Amino acid sequence: MKKLRYIFASLLAIAFVATSCQDDDASFGDIVAPSNIVVTTEIVGQDADNPYGDGSGVVNFKATADNAINFKFVYGSVAANSPIGEVAMNFSNLGINTYDIVVIAYGAGGTSSSTLVTVEVLATYAPPEDLLELLVGDGSKTWRMKSEQPGHFGLGPVGGQIPAEWYGAAANEKVGVGMYDDRFIFNADGTFTHITNNTNDDPTNDPTGTIFGRDGLVSELGSGTGTINGADVENFPYNDYSETWTLIAPGGQETLSLSGLAFISYYCGGNHNYQIVDRSVPNEILLKTTDGNGEFDWWFIITSEEEGAGQDPFETDFDNLVWEDAFDVNGAPDATKWTYDLGAGGWGNGESQTYTNASDNVIVEDGLLKITAKADGGSYTSARLKTENLYEFTYGRVEVRAKLPASQGTWPAIWMLGEDYQTNTWPACGEIDIMEQTGQDKNVVLGTVHHPAVSPGAGDSSSTSAPTSTTEFHNYTVEWRTDEIIFLVDDTVFHTVSNNAGLPFNSDFFLILNVAMGGTLGGTIDPAFTEDTMEVDYVRVYQ
């Protein structure tokens, strides 16, 4: 009989029953040891033609016992804990082998009882060497969530084949929730190390950290507080830990299987098996797993490269400054560069403000353009500046340095509109939204294009994390080329759209700066709102 290498957690079904040989009467005063241990097992793929399973080597176990509060499943030197008494073990020794597993039930006061379960299982899968090399490398390879890539984390339907079909996180969208500082090591000896905070180990090792997980499932990890945000729990306290890992291939699908309660980046329970959907990109793996509720498939992109490694800085096609406003003269904005849209707002977006050119709403002072939205009784005023009929252009790089309003319900925008919009009705005229921010999420900004093929509706849009957008100035940029339109924040690309002769992005556009209130993206306005401002340091156009 060969020695089992790895053990894995799961929530699965039952096949046969093994009863315990514990002392049912053991007790210590009011503290009663667990009794009546019953263990049921399922050899995956077992049927009349395959009595030892489908060759995956996976066996699912479920244990129950009176007065038990935790269970441990032990083979050799490896053990898997499960508060709910359900685990899956992967028996990876090739061929048909017999395995004895000790199941221990723990009760109050550290009391315990145990039983022995024997299974006979077939394993036929040997992981390919290139996959082992990818995961382990030279023994020092460390993995992380690829937070800078849109769609690095998301969800879709169970069994879906489109990555993050229903939701995909924008680049760095989940900053500060306990996810991005996690690190994962697949050691050559089969141990899996999860570092829950890689920033606190200098100069000495500190095992404390926090993780991100699903409300109602993350409690499987133990008691903890964390911050509930909708269906998620952010910054749930959890220390570094070690479990085991192995590779299996149920149904021919390469799968990374983790033991115990080990997980990747976001705790969602389930069987702790992660399908390897794609590994064609160097030093990168696309994974998915089904949560413990059977509700969603969760998608993850992990990488063994640190952020920015191997990436070339963005190179612009446009370096000749042809137009700018540095807002260096106090008073009203330069009338040779800016004009206004005036009147009750909305333009089909259901906004609540009235646009004015009054100094209360728009002024240049201290080297900044300030567009201020204000409460005015039961209504609101603001300003919308534009370069229509003053400066219009085709292609180039627009860079706007700005700090955004923080109040709920404010909808700041830096954008461009096709100059023929009066005769070529929107969306046929085209719209390029260099930066928009919703009124409900001030940690994210959007970049979008609108044209007849994608509008009305959401347009062709993407978002990126901007947690300091309301407290610090950032550069919001669009690179408008004949073949593509590229959106950047602080010179980092977060969205690219193809351009061609059939789209409206090959003729003159003009610039617009505004702060709306409420409406499609502004949403619910804070009832206590009084005023808030978008400050613009400069606007530059390069060709």
C-alpha positions in Angstrom: 0.0 0.0 0.0 1.4 3.3 -1.0 1.3 6.5 1.0 -1.4 9.1 0.2 0.1 12.5 -0.6 -2.8 15.0 -0.3 -6.3 15.4 1.2 -9.0 17.8 0.0 -12.2 19.4 1.3 -15.6 19.1 -0.5 -19.4 19.0 0.0 -20.7 16.0 -1.9 -22.9 12.9 -1.7 -22.9 9.5 0.1 -22.2 5.9 -1.0 -21.6 3.5 1.8 -21.5 3.6 5.6 -18.7 2.7 8.1 -19.6 2.7 11.8 -17.3 3.7 14.6 -15.4 1.8 17.2 -15.2 4.6 19.7 -16.2 4.4 23.4 -19.8 5.7 23.2 -19.9 6.2 27.0 -16.9 8.4 27.4 -17.7 11.5 29.4 -16.2 14.0 31.8 -18.8 15.5 34.1 -21.0 17.7 31.9 -18.5 17.5 29.0 -19.6 14.5 26.9 -17.3 13.0 24.2 -18.7 12.6 20.7 -20.5 9.3 20.1 -22.2 7.4 17.4 -19.8 8.4 14.7 -21.1 7.5 11.2 -19.0 8.0 8.1 -20.5 7.8 4.6 -18.3 7.8 1.5 -18.6 8.1 -2.3 -15.9 7.0 -4.7 -16.4 9.5 -7.6 -17.4 7.8 -10.8 -18.1 4.5 -9.1 -20.6 2.2 -10.9 -21.1 -1.4 -11.9 -18.5 -1.0 -14.7 -16.1 1.1 -12.6 -16.1 -0.4 -9.1 -13.0 1.7 -8.1 -14.2 5.0 -9.5 -13.5 6.9 -12.7 -9.7 7.1 -12.2 -9.7 10.6 -10.7 -8.8 9.1 -7.3 -11.4 11.4 -5.5 -13.4 10.0 -2.6 -16.0 12.2 -0.8 -16.6 11.6 2.9 -19.3 12.8 5.2 -19.1 12.2 9.0 -21.7 12.8 11.7 -21.6 12.2 15.5 -23.5 13.1 18.6 -22.0 16.1 20.5 -19.4 16.8 17.8 -18.3 20.3 17.0 -15.4 19.5 14.6 -14.0 16.6 12.5 -10.6 15.7 11.3 -9.8 13.2 8.6 -6.2 11.8 8.8 -4.1 9.8 6.5 -0.4 9.4 7.3 1.1 12.8 8.2 -1.7 14.9 6.4 -4.9 15.9 8.1 -8.0 17.9 6.9 -10.3 19.6 9.3 -14.0 20.2 8.7 -16.5 21.7 11.1 -19.3 20.3 9.0 -17.8 16.9 8.7 -17.6 16.9 4.9 -14.4 16.5 2.9 -13.0 15.0 -0.3 -9.8 13.2 -0.5 -7.7 12.8 -3.6 -5.8 9.5 -3.7 -3.2 10.2 -6.4 -1.1 7.0 -6.3 -1.4 5.4 -9.7 -3.4 2.2 -10.0 -5.8 0.5 -7.6 -4.8 1.1 -3.9 -6.3 0.5 -0.5 -6.3 3.4 2.0 -7.1 3.6 5.7 -8.4 7.0 6.9 -8.9 7.8 10.6 -11.9 10.1 11.2 -11.8 11.9 14.5 -14.8 13.7 16.0 -14.0 16.5 18.5 -16.4 17.7 21.3 -16.4 20.3 24.0 -13.4 20.5 26.2 -11.1 18.8 23.7 -12.8 15.4 24.1 -12.6 13.2 21.0 -13.6 9.8 19.6 -12.5 8.2 16.4 -13.2 5.5 13.8 -11.3 3.9 10.8 -12.6 3.9 7.3 -11.1 1.9 4.4 -11.5 2.6 0.7 -10.1 1.0 -2.5 -9.6 3.5 -5.2 -8.3 3.8 -8.8 -6.1 6.7 -9.9 -5.0 7.0 -13.5 -4.0 10.7 -13.8 -0.3 11.9 -13.8 -0.1 15.7 -14.0 1.9 17.0 -17.0 5.4 18.2 -16.2 4.8 21.6 -17.8 1.9 22.2 -15.4 3.9 21.2 -12.4 6.7 23.5 -13.5 4.2 26.4 -14.0 2.9 26.0 -10.5 6.1 25.2 -8.6 8.9 26.6 -10.6 12.2 26.5 -8.8 10.5 26.2 -5.5 10.3 29.9 -4.7 7.4 30.9 -7.1 4.7 33.0 -5.4 1.3 33.6 -6.9 -1.2 36.5 -6.4 -4.4 37.8 -7.8 -3.7 39.7 -11.0 -5.5 42.8 -9.7 -4.3 45.2 -12.4 -6.2 43.2 -15.1 -9.9 43.8 -15.7 -11.9 40.7 -15.0 -9.3 39.3 -12.6 -12.2 38.3 -10.3 -15.8 37.7 -11.1 -18.7 35.4 -11.3 -21.1 33.7 -13.8 -23.5 30.9 -14.0 -22.6 27.4 -12.7 -21.1 25.5 -15.6 -20.7 28.7 -17.7 -17.8 28.9 -20.1 -17.5 32.7 -20.4 -15.0 34.1 -17.8 -16.8 36.4 -15.3 -19.9 36.4 -17.5 -22.2 38.2 -15.1 -19.6 40.4 -13.3 -15.9 41.1 -13.7 -14.0 43.4 -11.3 -12.3 46.4 -12.9 -8.6 46.8 -12.5 -7.8 47.2 -8.8 -11.5 47.5 -8.0 -11.2 45.5 -4.8 -8.4 47.5 -3.1 -8.7 47.4 0.7 -11.0 44.4 1.1 -8.3 41.8 2.1 -7.7 40.2 -1.3 -4.8 41.8 -3.1 -2.2 41.3 -0.3 -2.7 37.5 -0.3 0.1 35.3 -1.7 0.0 31.6 -2.6 2.9 29.1 -2.8 2.6 25.6 -4.3 5.5 23.9 -2.7 7.2 20.9 -4.4 6.4 18.7 -1.3 2.7 19.1 -1.9 2.1 21.7 0.8 0.1 24.8 0.0 1.0 28.0 1.8 -1.5 30.9 2.0 0.0 34.2 3.2 -3.0 36.4 4.1 -1.0 39.6 4.3 2.3 39.8 2.5 3.0 43.4 3.6 3.6 42.8 7.3 6.5 40.3 7.4 9.3 42.8 7.4 11.5 42.7 9.4 10.0 39.7 11.2 7.3 37.2 10.2 3.8 38.3 11.2 1.1 35.6 10.4 -1.9 37.9 11.0 -3.9 39.1 8.1 -7.4 39.5 6.7 -9.3 37.8 3.8 -12.3 38.5 1.5 -15.2 36.1 1.4 -18.8 35.3 0.8 -21.3 36.1 3.6 -22.8 32.9 5.0 -19.8 30.8 3.9 -16.8 32.6 5.3 -18.0 31.6 8.8 -16.7 28.1 7.9 -13.3 29.5 8.6 -14.2 30.3 12.2 -15.5 33.2 14.2 -14.6 36.7 13.1 -16.0 40.1 12.5 -15.0 41.6 9.2 -17.2 44.1 7.4 -20.3 43.0 5.6 -20.8 44.7 2.3 -23.8 43.3 0.5 -23.2 39.6 0.0 -19.5 39.9 0.8 -17.4 40.0 3.9 -14.4 42.3 3.7 -11.2 42.1 5.8 -12.3 39.0 7.7 -9.4 38.3 10.2 -7.5 35.1 9.2 -3.9 34.1 9.8 -1.4 32.5 7.4 -1.9 28.8 7.1 -0.7 25.7 5.3 -2.7 22.8 3.7 -1.9 20.6 0.8 -2.5 20.7 -3.0 -2.6 18.3 -5.8 -3.6 18.1 -9.5 -6.5 16.0 -10.7 -8.4 15.8 -14.0 -12.0 14.7 -13.5 -13.6 14.3 -16.9 -10.3 15.3 -18.4 -10.5 18.8 -16.9 -7.2 19.9 -15.3 -8.1 20.9 -11.8 -6.2 22.3 -8.8 -7.5 20.7 -5.6 -6.8 22.2 -2.2 -7.2 20.4 1.1 -9.1 21.4 4.2 -10.5 24.9 4.0 -7.7 26.2 1.8 -8.8 28.7 -1.0 -7.7 31.2 -3.6 -8.3 34.9 -3.0 -12.0 34.8 -2.2 -13.6 32.3 0.2 -16.7 30.8 -1.3 -16.7 27.3 0.3 -17.6 24.5 -2.1 -15.3 21.6 -2.8 -12.1 23.7 -2.9 -11.4 22.4 -6.4 -10.4 25.0 -9.0 -10.7 24.1 -12.7 -7.7 25.3 -14.7 -9.6 26.9 -17.6 -6.6 28.4 -19.3 -2.9 28.5 -18.8 -1.7 29.7 -22.2 -0.5 33.1 -21.0 3.0 32.9 -19.5 3.1 33.0 -15.7 -0.7 33.2 -15.5 -3.6 30.9 -14.8 -7.4 31.4 -15.3 -9.3 29.4 -12.6 -13.0 28.9 -11.7 -14.8 27.1 -8.8 -18.4 26.7 -7.8 -19.4 28.1 -4.4 -20.8 26.2 -1.5 -24.3 27.4 -2.2 -24.2 26.1 -5.8 -25.2 29.6 -6.8 -22.3 30.9 -8.9 -19.1 29.9 -10.6 -16.3 32.2 -9.4 -13.5 33.2 -11.7 -9.9 34.2 -10.8 -6.8 35.2 -12.7 -3.7 34.6 -10.8 -0.1 35.4 -11.8 3.4 34.7 -10.5 4.7 38.0 -11.7 4.6 41.1 -9.5 2.6 44.0 -10.8 4.3 45.8 -13.7 6.8 43.1 -14.3 7.6 42.7 -18.0 5.2 45.5 -19.0 6.5 48.3 -21.2 5.3 51.8 -20.3 2.6 53.2 -22.5 3.9 54.9 -25.6 1.7 57.6 -27.1 1.5 58.4 -30.8 1.0 62.1 -30.1 3.6 64.3 -28.4 3.0 67.8 -30.0 1.0 70.0 -27.6 -1.6 71.8 -29.9 -4.1 73.2 -27.4 -4.3 73.7 -23.6 -5.9 75.6 -20.8 -3.8 75.8 -17.6 -6.4 77.9 -15.8 -3.8 80.4 -14.6 -5.9 83.6 -14.8 -8.5 84.0 -12.0 -12.1 84.8 -12.8 -14.4 83.4 -15.4 -13.0 80.7 -17.7 -11.3 81.9 -20.9 -14.1 82.9 -23.3 -11.9 82.2 -26.3 -11.7 78.5 -25.2 -14.9 77.7 -23.4 -18.6 78.3 -23.8 -21.6 76.8 -21.9 -24.6 74.7 -22.0 -27.3 76.5 -20.0 -30.7 75.6 -18.6 -32.5 72.7 -16.9 -30.4 69.6 -17.2 -31.1 66.1 -18.3 -30.7 65.8 -22.0 -32.5 62.4 -21.7 -30.5 61.3 -18.6 -33.0 62.3 -15.9 -30.6 64.7 -14.2 -31.8 67.1 -11.5 -29.5 70.2 -12.0 -29.9 73.4 -13.9 -26.7 74.5 -15.6 -25.5 78.2 -15.2 -22.4 80.2 -16.0 -22.6 82.0 -12.6 -19.4 82.3 -10.6 -21.1 80.3 -7.8 -21.0 77.3 -10.2 -17.9 77.9 -12.3 -14.8 79.9 -11.6 -11.0 79.9 -12.1 -9.0 80.6 -9.0 -5.7 79.5 -7.5 -4.7 77.9 -10.8 -7.7 75.6 -10.9 -11.0 75.5 -12.8 -13.7 74.8 -10.2 -17.1 73.4 -11.3 -19.4 73.4 -8.3 -22.8 71.7 -7.9 -25.0 73.4 -5.3 -28.3 72.7 -3.6 -30.8 75.5 -4.3 -33.8 74.9 -2.2 -35.4 71.8 -3.5 -33.3 71.9 -6.7 -29.6 72.0 -7.8 -27.4 74.2 -10.0 -24.1 73.3 -11.6 -22.1 74.1 -14.8 -21.2 72.4 -18.1 -18.4 73.9 -20.2 -17.6 73.0 -23.8 -15.3 74.0 -26.6 -18.0 73.7 -29.3 -17.3 76.1 -32.2 -14.1 77.3 -30.4 -11.9 74.2 -30.6 -12.7 70.9 -32.4 -10.3 68.3 -33.6 -9.9 64.8 -35.0 -7.5 62.3 -33.4 -5.0 63.0 -30.7 -4.3 62.6 -27.0 -6.5 64.4 -24.4 -5.1 64.7 -20.9 -7.1 66.2 -18.1 -5.7 66.5 -14.5 -8.6 66.6 -12.0 -9.9 65.9 -8.6 -13.5 64.7 -8.4 -16.5 65.5 -6.0 -17.1 63.1 -3.2 -20.8 63.5 -2.5 -23.4 60.8 -3.2 -25.4 61.8 -6.3 -22.7 63.8 -8.0 -21.9 62.7 -11.6 -18.7 64.3 -12.8 -17.7 63.9 -16.5 -14.8 64.7 -18.8 -15.9 63.8 -22.3 -16.2 64.6 -26.1 -19.1 64.8 -28.5 -19.1 64.7 -32.3 -19.5 68.2 -33.6 -22.3 67.2 -36.0 -24.6 66.1 -33.2 -27.3 68.6 -34.2 -27.7 67.1 -37.7 -26.4 63.6 -36.9 -28.4 62.8 -33.9 -26.8 61.0 -30.9 -25.6 58.3 -30.8 -24.8 58.5 -34.5 -22.5 61.5 -33.9 -20.4 59.4 -31.4 -19.4 60.2 -27.8 -16.1 59.5 -26.1 -16.3 59.6 -22.3 -12.8 60.1 -21.1 -13.9 59.9 -17.4 -17.2 59.5 -15.7 -17.9 58.6 -12.1 -21.2 57.3 -10.7 -22.9 59.0 -7.8 -22.8 55.9 -5.7 -19.3 54.5 -6.1 -16.5 57.1 -5.6 -13.8 54.5 -5.7 -14.2 53.7 -9.4 -14.1 55.7 -12.7 -15.4 54.7 -16.2 -14.2 55.1 -19.7 -16.8 54.6 -22.5 -17.7 55.2 -26.1 -21.2 55.5 -27.5 -22.2 54.8 -31.1 -25.2 53.2 -32.9 -23.9 49.7 -32.6 -23.8 49.8 -28.7 -26.2 52.6 -27.8 -28.6 53.4 -26.4 -27.6 51.5 -23.4 -24.3 51.0 -21.5 -22.1 51.7 -24.5 -18.7 50.0 -24.8 -17.4 50.7 -21.3 -14.9 49.6 -18.7 -13.9 50.8 -15.3 -10.9 51.0 -13.1 -10.3 51.4 -9.4 -9.7 55.0 -8.3 -9.9 55.0 -4.5 -8.3 58.5 -4.1 -10.2 60.1 -7.0 -12.0 62.5 -4.6 -9.0 63.4 -2.4 -6.1 63.6 -5.0 -5.5 64.8 -8.5 -5.2 62.2 -11.2 -4.5 62.3 -15.0 -7.5 61.1 -17.0 -6.4 60.5 -20.6 -7.8 59.2 -23.9 -5.5 58.3 -26.8 -7.7 58.6 -29.9 -6.2 56.9 -33.0 -7.5 55.9 -36.4 -7.6 52.2 -35.3 -8.3 52.3 -31.6 -9.3 54.5 -28.7 -7.4 53.9 -25.5 -8.4 55.0 -22.0 -5.9 55.6 -19.2 -5.7 56.8 -15.6 -2.2 58.1 -14.6 -0.7 56.6 -17.8 -2.1 53.1 -17.0 -4.4 51.6 -19.7 -7.7 50.2 -18.5 -9.9 50.1 -21.6 -9.2 49.8 -25.3 -11.8 50.1 -28.1 -11.3 49.3 -31.8 -11.9 52.2 -34.2 -12.6 51.8 -38.0 -14.0 53.7 -40.9 -17.6 52.5 -40.1 -17.6 54.2 -36.7 -18.3 58.0 -36.0 -14.8 58.5 -34.4 -13.1 59.8 -37.5 -14.2 63.4 -37.7 -14.2 66.5 -35.4 -15.2 66.3 -31.7 -15.3 69.0 -29.0 -14.5 68.8 -25.3 -17.0 69.0 -22.4 -16.5 69.3 -18.6 -19.5 69.1 -16.3 -20.9 67.9 -12.9 -24.4 66.6 -13.1 -26.7 65.7 -10.2 -28.7 62.5 -10.0 -29.9 60.9 -13.2 -28.7 57.8 -15.0 -25.3 57.5 -13.3 -25.7 60.0 -10.5 -28.4 58.0 -8.9 -29.8 58.9 -5.5 -28.6 62.3 -4.2 -27.6 62.6 -0.6 -30.5 64.4 1.2 -28.0 66.4 3.2 -26.1 67.6 0.1 -25.2 71.2 0.0 -22.3 71.6 -2.5 -19.3 69.8 -4.0 -16.7 70.6 -6.6 -14.7 69.1 -9.5 -11.3 70.8 -9.7 -9.4 70.8 -12.9 -5.7 71.6 -13.0 -5.3 71.6 -16.8 -6.7 70.3 -20.1 -4.2 69.4 -22.8 -4.5 68.1 -26.4 -1.6 66.6 -28.2 -1.5 65.6 -31.9 
